[in-house]
Amino acid sequence: MSLDNTPHPSVKHCADKVNTRYIHGRPESELVPSRYALKVGEIDVMVVSDGVLSLPGAMLGHNVDPAVRAAWLEDMFLPPDVLEWALNVVVVRSGGRTILIDAGIGMEFPDLPRAGKLAQRLKAAGIDPASVTDVVLTHMHMDHVGGLLAEGVKERLRRDLRVHVAAAEAEFWESPDFSRVSMPPGFPDALRRTGKRFLKEYHSQMRTFENEYEVAPGVVVQRTGGHTPGHSVVRLASGGDRLMFAGDLVFQVGFEHPDWYNGFEHDPEEAARVRVRLLRELAANRESLVATHLSFPSVCHVAVDGDVFRWVPGPWEY
Ligand SMILES: [Zn+2]
């Protein structure tokens, strides 16, 4: 699928601009393992990078003056027009179950050669797709489900695989509403197609839940809504330790500016309310945070900073 039919700066332009600067943009080279393991009490957690997505800088916040947005990027030592998004996926082991949380973007987008690495990186980490007993989807955007649609993947998964997703999310993708988003042209159609295809191909494995479901001991998926109607986070709790995999609840800018509307949010006001509520909760209970689009491995804490928040990266532990 090509995303090339977009005006300047197109996604392809953004990707090309960055890809030429990085040796790891070349398909076969792996300079670093791109996986990070940690423990949450008795629960084994591994963050695996699906790669990096290059998007137009305007995706940061479409309710914000472009000059204010540019100033933030400048303050962060980032280029003014291209936003680099990490794509973090998590593998969790608890109570004899192996749970894949989200699945990356897959291989369908040749314009994004630095993303879609999950299959290769799971293999490098010694994780056989046939060992995965459960998949939990935070939501059904293509950068979270695409990895399950890549060629040859479904055949390698167990026939009794359970795919957990909020009922509201599955229902949403039957007839998705894109009226409030502000995505690059080409994205809504690609997302619609991927969502529909996912529902069709994984229909028989899907296990929907209303608000909350315990997938394995200490591994609970909770619907938040906002980003998409069935957007969910995964809470891990064991032996006094806690960690939240937050999907697209928060992007890097969201700590300092939780009220900036990300271009991919289907209900931006509700997404901002949910973000503030859960960031406050994470700060209050000192729970660790991992999120899809925070820079790998993204393990961090959240602190309250006046009316907004402060991102506190965790220490590298190896
Ligand atoms: Zn996403």
Boltz pocket constraint, residues with backbone or C-beta under 6 A from the ligand:
constraints:
  - pocket:
      binder: B
      contacts: [[A, 141], [A, 143], [A, 144], [A, 248], [A, 292], [A, 293]]
      max_distance: 6.0
